[in-house]
Amino acid sequence: MRYGFVGSIFRHHNQTGKAEEGSGSRPRFAAIFALLVAIFILLASATAITTPSPEADGSPASISFAKRGIISIIGDLGFTNASGVTWGSGTVSDPFIIDGWEIDASPGHAISIWGTRAYFEVRNCYLHNGTGNSWDGIIMQNVENGTVWNNLIQNNSHGIHLDASHWNRLFHNNVSLNKWDGIYFDLCHNDTVDNNTCWNNLYNGIYMSLSDNNTLSNNTFNFNKWDGINLEASCNNTINWNSCPHNLDDGIEMTWKSNANIVYQNVVTNNTDYGCSIVTNCAGNFIYDNTFMFNRGSLAYPAYNPATIQGYDNNGPLNSWDLGGRGNYWHDWTGPDLLPTDGIVDNPYILDPLPGIARDRFPLVSWTVIPEPGILFLALSMMAACLLIIRKKRVG
């Protein structure tokens, strides 16, 4: 059996617990102390994420940009040195490069690209200050083959806005403090969004409307005023290995004919409303192997409470909250796991609002392993292990 990073922690705690039971010791104090340390680490990591150090002029510390006016590119012939291209010929092996600019978006979209098929990259830019006149940091309309990476995008309307744009990639961008969504997709297909941080935006971390066959992986969507991830009428998307903590609405929400999406191995914690909700005519979605902790006020309840259920699905049996006999980890529903002891809670996790119909049939006893966890996942693993130890001691 491959335990991985988090799995090995659970294995260590289980072995330690058995040894301590044999010797008669009681590790409850140590578990509580470790839980407090884990919470401190979690809060510290959240603070580190949300406080980039600015210089006196408001730009990020330790990064050098060249200031210039807004960039507007229309068609492949618009990629010129005068329009902000530093080099490249627009091929897959030699894309046009837009690199190292600081752009004040108060006169217009900081970077707008329209109707292109050439290969290009927008990278290492600082795009800001578009909120006053509703300008975006980056807007791409009818665009293919673009890569947007390692940019700092703050205080605009949408941070990154894609409209009818396909086969693009967004990665390693820091998108925050925008008036609307951090990332906004409308009619976009086959795009990849990976390793971005979208935090403290006034709407959603990412919003996708009528957008199919996209992949969202390894992103952090936190402290947004609405949802971390919001899909509306968007189908066949893959959402995996994302972290969605501390959003003021849901961690993940799917609405109005969002069908056949696959949501797995995400860590969804401490959201004010549901960890994941599926609302209004959504079918064929699979939600499995995710970790749901402390959502909807359930932090105050170590055991299941009908008033703080962490998942919502008003589509009856049309969606599956498990796959291949594996459901999700819910911190308030981790036992019993009696004969056979197989890592699956014996009773289903009942979801709002249709008890007995919408449910996770195979809740997990321990949370799933997330590839390459950082400090946030370390803190969560510590909390989960400590909760498990405390619960075992109470039962004992």
C-alpha positions in Angstrom: 0.0 0.0 0.0 1.3 3.5 -0.9 0.7 5.9 1.9 2.2 9.1 0.5 2.9 12.1 2.7 -0.5 12.5 4.5 -1.1 8.8 4.6 2.2 8.2 6.3 1.2 10.7 9.0 -2.0 8.8 9.7 -0.1 5.5 9.7 2.4 6.9 12.2 -0.3 8.2 14.5 -2.2 4.9 14.4 1.0 3.0 15.3 1.8 5.4 18.1 -1.7 5.2 19.4 -1.6 1.4 19.6 1.8 1.5 21.5 0.5 4.1 23.9 -2.7 2.1 24.6 -0.5 -0.9 25.5 1.5 1.2 27.9 -1.5 2.8 29.5 -0.5 6.4 28.6 -3.0 9.0 27.5 -1.8 11.3 24.7 -4.9 13.5 24.7 -2.9 16.6 25.9 -0.3 16.1 23.2 -3.0 15.7 20.6 -4.7 18.9 21.7 -1.3 20.7 21.7 -0.5 19.5 18.2 -4.0 20.6 17.0 -3.3 24.1 18.3 0.1 24.1 16.6 -1.6 23.0 13.4 -4.1 25.8 13.6 -1.3 28.3 14.1 0.5 27.0 11.1 -2.7 27.2 9.0 -3.3 30.8 10.1 0.4 31.7 9.5 0.3 30.2 6.0 -3.0 32.1 5.2 -1.4 35.3 6.4 1.7 34.7 4.2 -0.5 34.2 1.2 -2.6 37.3 1.7 0.1 39.8 2.5 2.6 40.3 -0.4 5.1 43.0 0.7 4.6 46.2 -1.2 7.1 48.9 -2.0 6.3 52.6 -1.2 4.6 53.0 -4.6 2.4 49.9 -4.1 4.3 47.5 -6.4 5.5 44.2 -5.1 8.8 44.1 -3.3 11.9 42.7 -4.8 10.5 42.7 -8.4 11.6 45.1 -11.1 9.2 46.2 -13.8 9.4 48.6 -16.7 6.4 50.9 -16.7 4.4 51.4 -19.9 0.9 52.2 -21.1 -1.9 49.7 -21.8 -1.4 47.0 -24.4 -4.0 46.4 -27.1 -3.4 43.7 -29.7 -5.9 42.9 -32.4 -5.2 39.9 -34.7 -1.8 38.2 -35.2 -0.4 41.2 -36.9 -0.9 43.2 -33.7 2.0 41.5 -32.0 4.7 44.1 -32.5 7.4 45.8 -30.5 5.3 48.9 -30.4 2.5 46.9 -28.8 4.7 45.6 -26.0 6.1 42.4 -27.6 9.8 42.1 -26.5 10.7 39.2 -28.8 9.4 36.1 -30.6 7.9 35.1 -34.0 4.6 33.6 -32.8 5.3 29.9 -33.4 5.0 27.1 -30.9 8.8 27.0 -30.4 9.2 30.8 -30.5 6.1 32.5 -29.1 5.6 36.2 -29.0 6.7 37.3 -25.5 5.2 40.1 -23.5 7.4 40.3 -20.4 8.3 42.5 -17.4 5.8 45.3 -17.7 4.0 47.3 -15.0 0.8 48.6 -16.4 -1.7 51.0 -14.8 -5.1 49.9 -16.0 -7.0 53.1 -15.0 -7.2 54.2 -18.8 -8.3 50.8 -20.1 -7.7 47.0 -19.8 -4.0 46.6 -18.9 -3.6 44.0 -21.6 -6.3 43.2 -24.2 -5.8 40.6 -26.9 -8.5 40.0 -29.6 -8.8 37.4 -32.4 -5.4 35.8 -32.4 -4.1 32.3 -33.2 -0.4 32.9 -32.9 1.5 31.5 -29.9 2.3 34.0 -27.3 3.2 34.4 -23.6 2.3 37.1 -21.1 4.6 36.8 -18.2 6.2 38.6 -15.2 3.9 41.6 -15.4 2.3 43.7 -12.7 -1.2 44.7 -13.8 -3.3 46.9 -11.5 -5.6 49.8 -10.8 -8.5 49.1 -13.2 -11.3 49.0 -10.7 -12.3 52.7 -11.1 -13.5 52.4 -14.7 -14.2 48.6 -14.7 -11.1 47.6 -16.7 -9.6 44.1 -16.4 -6.0 43.1 -15.8 -6.0 40.8 -18.8 -8.8 40.3 -21.3 -8.6 37.7 -24.1 -11.4 37.4 -26.6 -11.5 34.8 -29.4 -7.9 33.9 -28.6 -6.1 30.6 -28.9 -2.6 29.3 -28.0 -1.9 31.9 -25.3 0.0 31.3 -22.1 -0.4 33.7 -19.1 2.0 33.0 -16.3 3.8 34.4 -13.3 1.9 37.7 -13.3 0.7 39.8 -10.3 -2.8 41.1 -11.1 -4.5 43.3 -8.4 -7.2 45.9 -8.0 -8.9 45.5 -11.4 -12.4 44.5 -12.4 -11.8 40.9 -13.4 -8.2 39.9 -12.9 -8.0 37.6 -15.9 -11.0 37.5 -18.3 -11.3 35.0 -21.1 -14.2 35.2 -23.6 -14.7 32.5 -26.3 -11.1 31.6 -26.0 -9.7 28.1 -26.3 -6.5 26.0 -25.8 -4.9 28.6 -23.5 -3.0 28.1 -20.2 -3.0 30.2 -17.1 -0.5 29.2 -14.4 1.5 30.6 -11.5 -0.4 33.9 -11.5 -1.3 35.8 -8.3 -4.7 37.3 -8.7 -6.2 39.3 -5.8 -8.2 42.3 -4.6 -10.2 42.5 -7.9 -13.7 44.1 -7.9 -15.3 41.1 -9.6 -13.9 37.6 -10.2 -10.2 36.7 -9.9 -10.5 34.6 -13.1 -13.6 34.8 -15.4 -14.4 32.4 -18.2 -17.3 32.8 -20.7 -17.7 30.3 -23.6 -14.2 29.0 -23.1 -13.2 25.4 -23.9 -10.1 23.2 -23.5 -8.2 25.8 -21.3 -5.9 24.9 -18.4 -5.8 26.7 -15.1 -3.0 25.5 -12.8 -1.0 26.6 -9.9 -2.6 30.0 -9.6 -3.5 31.8 -6.4 -6.8 33.7 -6.4 -7.5 35.4 -3.1 -9.6 38.1 -1.6 -11.6 38.9 -4.8 -15.0 40.5 -4.3 -16.8 37.8 -6.2 -15.4 34.3 -6.9 -11.9 33.0 -7.1 -12.8 31.6 -10.5 -16.1 31.8 -12.3 -16.9 29.7 -15.4 -20.0 30.2 -17.5 -20.9 28.0 -20.5 -17.3 26.7 -20.5 -16.6 23.0 -21.1 -13.6 20.6 -21.1 -11.4 22.8 -19.0 -8.9 21.7 -16.3 -8.4 23.3 -13.0 -5.5 21.8 -11.0 -3.3 22.7 -8.1 -4.8 26.2 -7.6 -5.5 28.0 -4.3 -8.8 29.9 -4.2 -9.1 31.5 -0.8 -10.6 34.3 1.1 -12.9 35.3 -1.8 -16.1 37.0 -0.9 -18.3 34.5 -2.9 -17.2 31.1 -3.9 -13.7 29.7 -4.4 -14.8 27.9 -7.6 -18.2 28.6 -9.3 -19.4 26.8 -12.4 -22.6 27.8 -14.2 -23.9 25.8 -17.2 -20.4 24.4 -17.6 -19.8 20.8 -18.4 -17.1 18.1 -18.6 -14.6 20.1 -16.6 -11.9 18.4 -14.4 -11.3 20.0 -11.0 -8.6 18.4 -9.0 -5.9 19.0 -6.4 -7.1 22.5 -5.6 -7.2 24.2 -2.2 -10.4 26.1 -1.4 -10.3 27.5 2.1 -11.9 30.5 3.9 -14.3 31.7 1.1 -17.4 33.6 2.3 -19.8 31.4 0.4 -19.1 27.9 -0.9 -15.7 26.3 -1.6 -17.0 24.8 -4.8 -20.4 25.4 -6.4 -22.0 24.0 -9.6 -25.3 25.6 -10.8 -27.8 25.5 -13.7 -27.0 22.6 -16.0 -23.4 22.1 -15.0 -23.1 18.5 -16.0 -20.6 15.7 -16.1 -17.9 17.5 -14.2 -15.3 15.5 -12.2 -14.3 16.9 -8.8 -11.6 14.9 -7.0 -8.8 15.2 -4.5 -9.5 18.8 -3.6 -9.0 20.2 0.0 -12.0 22.3 0.9 -12.0 23.8 4.4 -13.4 26.6 6.6 -15.8 28.0 4.0 -18.7 30.0 5.5 -21.3 28.0 3.5 -21.0 24.6 2.0 -17.8 22.8 1.1 -19.4 21.8 -2.2 -23.0 22.5 -3.5 -24.8 21.4 -6.6 -27.8 23.4 -7.4 -30.6 23.3 -10.1 -30.7 20.8 -13.0 -27.2 19.5 -12.7 -26.5 15.9 -13.5 -23.8 13.4 -14.1 -21.2 15.1 -11.8 -18.7 13.0 -9.8 -17.4 14.3 -6.5 -15.0 11.9 -4.8 -11.8 11.6 -2.8 -12.1 15.2 -1.6 -11.4 16.5 1.9 -14.1 18.6 3.5 -13.3 20.1 6.9 -14.9 22.8 9.0 -17.3 24.1 6.4 -20.6 25.7 7.2 -19.8 26.2 10.9 -19.0 22.5 11.4 -15.7 23.5 13.2 -17.8 23.8 16.4 -19.1 20.2 16.0 -16.7 17.3 16.0 -19.6 15.0 15.0 -22.3 15.2 12.4 -24.9 18.0 13.0 -27.9 18.4 10.6 -27.5 22.2 10.9 -23.9 22.1 9.6 -23.9 19.6 6.8 -21.0 20.3 4.6 -22.5 19.3 1.2 -25.6 20.3 -0.7 -27.3 18.7 -3.7 -30.9 19.3 -4.7 -30.8 17.1 -7.7 -31.6 13.9 -6.0 -29.7 10.9 -7.3 -28.5 12.6 -10.5 -25.0 13.2 -9.3 -22.5 10.8 -7.7 -20.7 11.7 -4.5 -18.5 8.7 -4.8 -16.7 6.7 -7.5 -15.4 3.1 -7.4 -16.5 2.6 -3.8 -14.7 5.7 -2.5 -16.6 8.8 -1.4 -15.1 11.9 0.4 -13.6 12.6 3.7 -15.9 14.6 6.0 -14.3 15.5 9.3 -17.7 15.3 11.1 -18.3 11.7 9.8 -15.4 9.4 10.2 -16.9 6.3 11.9 -17.8 3.7 12.6 -15.8 1.5 10.4 -16.5 -2.0 11.7 -16.4 -5.4 10.0 -14.9 -5.3 7.5 -12.5 -2.6 8.4 -11.9 -1.1 5.0 -11.4 2.6 5.4 -15.0 3.3 4.5 -17.5 4.6 7.1 -20.3 2.1 7.4 -23.1 4.7 7.1 -23.6 7.2 4.3 -23.1 11.0 4.7 -26.5 12.5 4.1 -26.5 15.8 2.2 -29.0 18.7 2.2 -31.8 18.9 1.3 -33.1 15.4 0.4 -32.1 13.0 3.2 -31.6 9.4 1.9 -31.4 10.5 -1.8 -28.5 12.9 -2.1 -25.7 11.3 -0.2 -22.1 10.2 -0.1 -22.5 6.4 0.0 -18.9 5.6 0.9 -17.4 8.3 3.2 -13.7 8.0 3.9 -12.4 7.3 7.4 -9.2 9.3 6.6 -8.6 12.1 4.2 -7.1 11.5 0.8 -3.5 12.1 -0.2 -2.8 15.3 -2.2 0.3 15.3 -4.4 3.1 17.6 -3.3 1.5 19.1 -0.3 2.8 22.4 1.0 2.5 24.0 4.5 -1.3 24.3 4.2 -1.7 20.6 3.6 0.8 19.8 6.4 -1.3 21.8 8.8 -4.5 20.1 7.7 -3.0 16.7 8.0 -1.9 17.5 11.5 -5.4 18.7 12.4 -7.0 15.6 10.9 -4.7 13.3 12.7 -5.3 15.1 16.1 -9.0 15.0 15.7 -8.8 11.2 15.0 -6.7 10.6 18.1 -9.0 12.7 20.3 -12.1 11.0 19.0 -10.6 7.5 19.6 -9.8 8.5 23.2 -13.3 9.7 23.8 -14.8 6.5 22.5 -12.2 4.5 24.5 
